[in-house]
Amino acid sequence: MNKINKLKIIKNQALTDEIHLLSLKVSDPLEAKPGQFFLLKMNERYDPLLGRPLSIFDLEGDKISFLFRVKGKGTKILSKLSLGEEIQITGPFGRWYPFPQGEFAVIAGGIGIASVFYLIKKFPERAYLFYGARNLSEILFYEELKNLCKEVFISTECGRGEYKGVVTETFREKGLKLNLPIYACGPMIMIKELRKILEENQSNLQCFVAVEERMACGLGACLGCVIETTEGFKRVCTEGPVFKIDELKL
């Protein structure tokens, strides 16, 4: 059952000009799994009316954290909130990543790291992480990820880092031969390219992806986040955000 909680802000840190880490103090234990999300309501006013859906970045002890990019009015308000202020959060919502049984590969594109960090942390020293961003300044939590993962491969489009280019090309070169289940989150162009790579290599690897889609209500009522699948249109907020990649019509 989804719960409504009012939690105090204990950190609201700008990691780059656009990306923020928001941490809240948890009073009662929260039951949530990697890949799920919460709705965060910024204030008591009606503008913006709806909460913002944010993936669980980390959940440990009495702290839950969310990583987000400032894009519109709602996330801009979130980025300006002060320590000690309260936020209403509701959740958790959505399908989570199936728990890996052994080692696994993770592909994170940009802010997609927000969805997979908690998964990596839940299963330390079992993930091979392929992490890509536009530039090196957007590769976040590198030292922590290096300690949590079996190996980390960094790609940047600007060429600063281990590999130049998009993260899917690094995965094609280094990741396919690992022959491991894949967990991925990033922009839709990345998901499409990953699907293409798997099809071209006739790979039957299990691949689970968290879809980044704009949501309005986050509860499945408004049908604003539907995505086409092999079984018809599905709502990302309730029947996702995690799908098998071969479920999606890309």
N, C-alpha and C positions, 0 to 999 in steps of 0.2 A: 504493500500500500504506500502511495506517495504521501510524504509528509511535508507540511509547511513549517519552516523554521525561520526565526529572526536571529541572525548571527552578526557579531561585531567584527569589523574590519581590523585585522592586526598587521596587515601589510598591503600597500598598494604602490607597487614599484614600477617605474618606467624602465624597461630593459633596453628599449630602443626608442626612437622617435614615435613609433607606432604601436609597439607591443608592450603590454603590461602584464604583471603578475599580481593577482589579487588573492590574498589569503584571509580566511575567516575562522574565527574561533568556534569550535563545535562544543555545544554543551551536552547534548545527548548523542550516543553512538549513531553514526550513519551507516546504513547497509547499502553499499553501492559497488558496482563492478566496473572494470576498465571498459571504456567504450560508451558508457551511459553519460547522460547529461542532466543538468539542473536548469531550471528557469530562475533567473535572478531579476528581481523587481527593484529598480533603482530608487524609487521614492514613492510617496503616498499620492502624488499628483496623477492626473490622467494623461499627461504627455511626457514621455511615451506611455501609452496605455498598458502595453503588454510587456512581460518580462523578456529577458534575452536568454536564449538557450546557449549554454556553454558546457563543453566537455569537461569531465573531471580530469584535471591535470595531475593532482596528487591528493591522497587522502591518508592521513596517518595520525593516530592518536586524537588529539583535540583540535586538529587543523585540517581544513579542506582548502585546496588552491585551484584557481582557474587562470589559464593563460589565454589572452585574447589580443586581437589586433583591433585598434580603433578604426571603425569604418563609418559609422553613422551617429545619430543623436544618442541612441541608447548606450553604445560602448563609450562614447565621449563622456557622458555623465558618469559611467562607472569609473573611468580613468581619473576623474576629478574628485572622487569621494575621499574623505579624510579618515585617518585612524580613529577608531572608536565609534564611527557611525555604524548604523545597523542596515543590513540588507535582508530582504525577505527572499529565501530560496525555497523552491518547491521541487520535489523529486525523490529519488532519481527516476528518469524516464529512459525508454528505448532499450533495444537489444544490445547486449554486450558482446565483446569478443569471446568466442569459445576458448576456454583455457587450453594452452598448449600442453602436450603430453611430454615433450622433450625440448630439444633446441628448436629455434624458429628464427625466421628472417623478418625484419621490420623495415618498412619503407615509409619515411616521413618527408613530406614536401612542405617546406615553410612552416606555417602555423599548425600544420598537421601533427607536429610533435606534441601538441596539446592533448590529442586523443590517445597517443600510444605510450606516453611517458609512464603512466600509472601501470600499464600492462608490463612494461619492461621492469619496473620496480617490483612488481608482484612476483616476478620470476627472474631473479638476479642471476647473472652469469650464464644465461641460456640464449640470449638474443644476439643476432648479428644485425647491427643497425646500419641502414643506408639512409643518410640524412642529407637533404639538399635544400638550398636556399638561394636567393638572388645574390647575396653577398655574405661575406664572412661574419659581419656584425649580427646577422640574423641566425647564426648557428648558436643556439642557446644551451646552457647547462652541459657544455662539452665535457668538462672534467668529471662531473657526476655520471654522465652517461657512459664515459669510458670505463669507469669503475663498475658500473652495473652490467655492462655488455661483455660478451665474448670478444667482439671486435666492432669497431665503428669506422665507417667509410663516409667521408665528408665530400660533398660535391657543391660547387658554387658556379653559378652562371657567369660570374665575373672572372673566374679563373683563379681566385685566391683560395687555397685549400688543397687537399690531396688530389682532387680530380676536378677537371674543368668540364662544365656542361650540366645537363639535367640529371637528376638522381636516378631516373629509370635507366639511363645509359650505363651508369656505374653498376646498377644491379644486373643489367644484361651481361656485363663483362665479368663481374665478380660474384654475383649472387646466385645465378641460375644453377651453377655447378654445385652449390651447397646442398641442393635437393631437399629443402626444408619447407614446411608450411609457411605461408606469407601472411603478414598482417600489415595493412597499409592505410594511410590517411594523407590526403593532400588535395590539391585542386583537381577538378574533373579532368582537365587535360592530362594530368599525371596518371589518373586511374585508367583513362582510355589508352594511353601509351603502354601502361603495364599490361593491360589485357592483350594488346597487339603483340607484345613481346612473348607472352605466354602462348598465344595462338601460333605465332611464327615458329616457335620452338617445340610445338606440339606437347607442351608441358601439361601434365595432369596434377600438378601441385595444388594442394588446397590453398585458396587465397581468399582472405576476408578483408573487406575494405569498409572503412567508415566514410560515409558520403558527406561532404561539406555542402549543405543546401540551405538556402534562406528559409527560415521558419517564421510564421506569424504567431499562432497560439501555442505551438509546441505540444499540443494535447491531441492532435488528430482531428479536431473539429472543423477547421477552416479549409482543409485540403490544399493549403498553399504550398506544401513542400512535396507534392507527389513526384515520383520518379517512375519511369517506365521499366518494367521487368519482364521476364519471360512468362510471368503469371499475371500480367496486366499491370495497372498502375498501383503503386504502393506508397504509403505515407512514410517519409523518412523519419518523422518524429516518433512514430509508434511501431511501425514494422521494420524500421532501421533504428539508428543510422548505420548499423553494421549489416552488410550483406555479403553473400558469396559473390565473387566477381563475375562468375558465369550466370548469376541470376539477372544481372543488369543488362539492359539493351543500350549499348553505348554507340 
